[in-house]
Amino acid sequence: MTDALFDAVPAAGAVGLDGFSKASAGFARLLTACPASGPLAYVEAEYFGGAGTQTAQVWGGGKTLLGPLSLAEGEPSPTTGTPISQALRRLGASKGSCVDEFEAVGLGRHRDTDDWLSPANGAQA
């Protein structure tokens, strides 16, 4: 979630996504109504020095399919995997020989959202 997208999805009086820090008011409604051909997920991770938090939720067919799931700083990962790995699994990702689905799909590739959006990384400016 970039700052520009965060600012572009406001909705007066709408409730933001419970447990998420970067999901603006109205975003839940947008995700629920999204006519995707399959499920879609919104995930957040905030880490510094190896410690941090994760939150994830999956929608499909106009309803919540998973979550919201949260993992607080210092809390052990559940045996079912971190919230983001569970969401990715719900979308069809497999960890294969990787530690988890987060690693398998390359989410650890960049440390900052802006790096994902850099033209040098194949994103459109």
Disulfide bonds with the S-S distance in Angstrom:
none
